[in-house]
Amino acid sequence: MRHTLETLLTRLFIILIAANLFILDVLIFKNRFISTTNINKTLPTPSLPITQKPDKVKLNEICKTDCMKDIRDFVTSITKITDTSSLDNPSFTNLVSEFFVPLGTGISASDDWENIVGASAYVDTDRYKNIKSIIFEASIRVPSSSQIVYVRLYNSTDKHPVWFSDMSTTEPFKLLFSRQIILDSGNKLYQVQIKTQLKGQVILDQSRIHILISNN
């Protein structure tokens, strides 16, 4: 009888231990499940790359009103430049070519006609066909006195002044343009000459012969 009681108590004890272990395992598993769930809730959901075909780019959305106007104006200007229909207009066939013969610079302080050393050049009129006009140009500067300054072009080859090339000024600085001058035929040496009223110093800053040729 005693032996049977001990056996029953032993089995009961084993059952209690097993039950405690089972309950302990359940609690541990439950805690792990809750922790994992909370962690999953706090973690951000990864976003997968979205690939989509971009819409066709609209120039209006990139370029505003002012920009579009500039583009249209630019295209219009190119169209005008590349338009060759105007070449059929007879007015475009009447073209003129310009030639400049530099003569040089120098200084003078004489009350009589004096050659400006280095201000000369050869001009062969036979090389220019259909001459429309020839003009003598000179830039004069009078730094220290008020006087009349005279300038002309001289044909050193044939020893005479060039017709209609005489110019004068009383201003301290002046760019002078002659009337249409007449150059002799052939290759001639043309020299700039200056004289002053009061022998004050005169500076010739530049001088040249301007030739216009008609292309008709």
C-alpha positions in Angstrom: 0.0 0.0 0.0 2.8 2.3 0.9 4.7 1.4 -2.3 1.6 2.2 -4.4 1.3 5.7 -2.8 5.0 6.5 -3.5 4.6 5.5 -7.1 1.5 7.7 -7.5 3.3 10.7 -5.9 6.3 10.3 -8.2 4.1 10.2 -11.3 2.2 13.2 -10.1 5.5 15.1 -9.5 6.7 14.2 -13.0 3.4 15.4 -14.5 3.7 18.8 -12.6 7.3 19.3 -13.9 6.2 18.5 -17.5 3.3 20.9 -17.1 5.6 23.6 -15.8 8.0 23.1 -18.7 5.2 23.2 -21.2 3.8 26.4 -19.7 7.3 27.9 -19.6 7.9 27.1 -23.3 4.5 28.6 -24.3 5.4 31.8 -22.5 8.9 32.0 -24.1 7.4 31.4 -27.5 4.7 34.0 -27.0 7.3 36.6 -26.0 9.4 35.9 -29.0 6.4 36.2 -31.3 5.3 39.5 -29.8 8.9 40.9 -30.1 9.2 39.9 -33.7 5.8 41.4 -34.5 6.8 44.7 -32.9 10.1 44.8 -34.7 8.4 44.1 -38.0 6.0 47.0 -37.4 8.8 49.4 -36.7 10.9 48.5 -39.7 10.2 50.6 -42.8 8.7 48.7 -45.7 11.4 48.4 -48.4 10.4 50.2 -51.6 11.1 48.4 -54.8 12.4 50.5 -57.7 9.6 51.6 -59.9 10.3 51.5 -63.6 7.9 53.3 -65.8 8.3 54.7 -69.2 8.7 58.5 -69.1 6.2 60.6 -70.8 7.2 62.5 -73.9 9.0 65.7 -72.9 7.0 68.8 -73.7 9.1 71.8 -74.6 6.4 74.1 -73.2 6.9 72.7 -69.7 10.7 73.2 -69.8 10.9 76.5 -71.7 8.7 79.4 -70.6 7.1 82.1 -72.7 10.1 84.3 -73.0 12.3 81.4 -73.9 9.9 80.2 -76.6 9.9 83.7 -78.1 13.7 83.8 -78.3 13.7 80.4 -80.0 11.1 81.6 -82.6 13.0 84.8 -83.2 16.3 82.8 -83.7 14.7 80.4 -86.1 13.1 83.4 -88.0 16.5 85.1 -88.3 18.1 81.9 -89.7 15.3 81.6 -92.2 15.9 85.1 -93.4 19.6 84.6 -93.7 19.3 81.3 -95.6 16.5 82.5 -97.8 18.1 82.8 -101.3 15.0 83.9 -103.1 16.1 87.5 -102.7 19.1 86.8 -104.9 16.8 86.9 -107.9 16.0 90.6 -107.1 17.9 92.8 -109.6 18.7 95.3 -106.8 21.1 92.8 -105.3 23.2 92.7 -108.5 24.1 96.4 -108.2 26.9 95.8 -105.7 29.9 98.1 -104.8 33.3 97.0 -103.6 35.5 99.2 -101.3 39.3 99.5 -101.4 41.4 101.5 -99.0 45.0 102.5 -99.8 46.8 103.6 -96.5 49.1 106.5 -96.9 50.5 106.9 -93.4 51.0 109.4 -90.5 53.4 112.2 -89.7 54.0 115.7 -88.2 54.3 119.2 -89.8 54.9 122.8 -88.7 55.4 124.7 -91.9 53.5 127.6 -93.4 54.2 126.3 -96.9 53.2 123.0 -98.5 55.4 120.3 -97.0 55.7 116.6 -97.8 54.8 114.4 -94.8 57.6 111.9 -94.7 56.3 108.3 -94.9 52.8 109.4 -95.8 52.7 108.2 -99.4 51.8 105.2 -101.6 51.6 104.0 -105.2 48.2 103.7 -106.8 47.8 102.1 -110.2 44.3 103.1 -111.4 44.6 100.6 -114.3 44.1 97.8 -111.8 40.7 99.2 -110.8 37.9 98.8 -113.3 34.6 100.6 -113.2 35.7 103.2 -110.6 32.6 104.8 -109.0 34.4 107.3 -106.8 37.7 108.1 -105.1 38.0 110.1 -101.9 41.0 111.4 -99.9 40.6 111.0 -96.1 42.8 112.5 -93.4 42.6 112.7 -89.6 44.2 116.0 -88.3 45.1 117.0 -84.8 46.4 120.4 -83.6 47.5 120.0 -80.0 48.7 123.5 -79.0 47.5 126.4 -81.2 44.4 127.8 -83.0 45.1 128.1 -86.7 44.0 127.1 -90.2 45.5 123.7 -91.3 45.5 122.8 -95.0 45.9 119.2 -96.3 46.1 117.9 -99.9 47.2 115.0 -102.0 50.1 115.5 -104.4 51.1 113.4 -107.5 54.8 113.1 -106.9 55.3 111.2 -110.2 53.8 113.9 -112.5 54.6 116.8 -110.1 51.2 118.3 -109.5 48.5 118.4 -106.8 45.6 115.9 -107.1 42.5 117.7 -108.4 39.8 118.4 -105.7 41.9 116.9 -102.9 42.4 120.2 -101.0 40.9 120.3 -97.4 41.2 122.7 -94.5 40.1 123.0 -90.8 40.4 125.2 -87.8 39.3 122.6 -85.3 41.8 121.0 -82.9 40.8 117.5 -84.1 39.1 116.7 -87.4 38.5 113.8 -89.7 38.5 115.3 -93.2 36.9 114.0 -96.3 37.6 115.5 -99.7 35.3 115.8 -102.7 35.6 113.1 -105.3 39.2 113.3 -106.6 40.7 112.4 -109.9 43.8 110.2 -110.1 45.9 110.0 -113.2 46.0 106.8 -115.2 48.7 104.3 -114.5 50.9 103.7 -111.5 51.7 107.0 -109.7 53.2 107.9 -106.3 50.8 110.0 -104.2 52.1 112.1 -101.3 50.3 113.8 -98.4 51.2 117.5 -98.0 50.3 119.9 -95.2 50.8 123.6 -94.5 49.7 125.7 -91.5 48.7 129.3 -91.0 50.9 130.0 -87.9 53.5 127.3 -88.2 52.0 125.5 -85.2 52.6 121.8 -84.9 50.1 119.6 -86.8 49.8 115.8 -86.3 48.5 113.6 -89.1 47.0 110.7 -87.2 46.0 108.7 -90.4 45.4 109.2 -94.1 44.2 107.0 -96.9 42.6 106.8 -100.3 39.1 105.4 -100.4 38.1 103.8 -103.8 34.6 102.6 -104.6 34.2 100.1 -107.5 30.9 99.4 -109.2 30.4 95.6 -110.0 27.9 96.2 -112.7 
